[in-house]
Amino acid sequence: MNGPSGSASGASARSGSAPRASTEPDPRYRRFYRVVECIPEGRVATYGQVALLAGRPGRARLVGRALGSLEEESEVPWHRVLNARGEISRRGLGDSEHLQRVLLESEGVTFSAHGRVDLKRYRWK
């Protein structure tokens, strides 16, 4: 599994920034990572849902920051987190949005013609 900052090939997909130097996930975001690690294959959660389940309601953007800080080799299934409309959030330059869609589709998650996931069908919990 690759983090949102990279692609399956290992190339950086985040807006041109270098990967974090540490190989350990940022401890400030540990609660978010634990929630995301619980999302089963073929299911998704929203940033706000992850924040709520981690005990940080209203901190959806912080969840996005946490997932964006993951190393490329991270085992946290970052790709299972979408915005409140069931869409993949844009991350700037790179191909992380494409990678996220490919990873979700490989788990059986389908997208509408408008690029949305049916949250009533695929939402975890």
C-alpha positions in Angstrom: 0.0 0.0 0.0 1.3 3.4 -0.8 0.6 6.7 1.0 -1.2 9.6 -0.7 2.2 11.2 -1.3 3.2 8.6 -3.8 2.0 6.2 -6.5 2.4 2.5 -6.9 5.6 3.2 -8.8 7.0 5.1 -5.7 7.0 8.5 -7.5 5.8 11.5 -5.5 2.3 12.5 -6.3 1.8 15.2 -3.7 2.2 18.8 -4.8 5.9 18.4 -5.4 6.8 18.1 -1.7 9.4 15.7 -0.5 8.4 12.8 1.7 8.7 13.2 5.4 12.1 12.2 6.7 10.8 9.9 9.4 9.5 6.4 8.6 7.1 6.5 11.6 3.6 8.1 11.2 3.3 11.5 12.9 2.3 10.7 16.5 0.0 13.8 16.6 -2.3 12.0 14.1 -2.2 8.5 15.6 -5.9 8.6 16.6 -6.9 9.3 13.0 -4.6 6.6 11.6 -6.2 4.0 14.1 -9.7 4.9 12.8 -8.6 4.7 9.1 -6.9 1.3 9.8 -10.3 0.0 10.8 -12.1 0.8 7.6 -12.5 -2.6 5.8 -11.6 -3.2 2.2 -14.5 -2.2 -0.1 -15.8 0.4 2.3 -15.1 4.2 2.6 -15.4 6.9 5.3 -15.5 10.6 5.1 -12.9 12.9 6.6 -15.5 14.2 9.0 -16.5 10.7 10.0 -12.9 9.8 10.7 -12.5 13.0 12.8 -15.7 12.2 14.8 -14.7 8.5 15.4 -11.3 9.7 16.6 -12.8 12.0 19.1 -12.0 15.2 17.2 -15.4 16.3 15.7 -15.2 19.1 13.3 -11.6 18.4 12.4 -12.1 17.0 8.9 -9.3 19.2 7.5 -6.9 17.9 10.1 -7.7 14.4 9.0 -6.8 15.4 5.4 -3.5 16.9 6.7 -2.8 13.7 8.7 -3.4 11.4 5.7 -1.3 13.7 3.4 1.6 13.4 5.8 1.9 9.7 5.5 5.0 8.1 4.0 4.6 6.4 0.6 5.2 3.0 2.1 2.6 3.5 4.9 0.2 0.6 5.5 -2.6 3.0 6.6 -5.4 2.6 3.9 -5.6 6.4 3.2 -7.4 5.8 -0.1 -10.6 4.7 1.8 -11.3 8.3 3.0 -13.4 10.6 0.8 -15.0 14.0 1.2 -18.6 14.5 2.4 -19.9 14.3 -1.2 -18.3 10.9 -1.8 -15.7 12.4 -4.0 -11.9 12.1 -4.0 -10.5 15.4 -2.8 -8.0 17.2 -5.0 -4.5 17.3 -3.6 -2.7 19.5 -6.0 -0.1 18.3 -8.5 0.5 14.6 -9.1 -1.6 11.6 -9.7 -2.8 10.7 -6.2 -6.4 11.2 -7.1 -6.1 8.7 -9.9 -4.2 6.3 -7.7 -6.9 6.6 -5.0 -9.6 5.8 -7.5 -7.7 2.8 -8.9 -7.2 1.4 -5.4 -10.8 1.8 -4.5 -12.0 0.2 -7.7 -9.7 -2.7 -7.1 -11.6 -3.2 -3.8 -14.9 -3.2 -5.6 -16.0 0.4 -4.9 -17.7 1.9 -7.9 -17.9 5.5 -9.0 -20.8 7.4 -10.7 -20.3 9.1 -14.0 -19.7 12.3 -12.0 -16.9 10.7 -10.0 -18.8 10.1 -6.8 -19.0 7.0 -4.6 -22.5 6.2 -3.3 -22.0 6.7 0.4 -25.3 5.0 1.3 -23.9 1.9 -0.3 -20.2 2.0 0.6 -20.0 4.1 3.8 -18.4 2.2 6.7 -20.3 2.0 9.9 
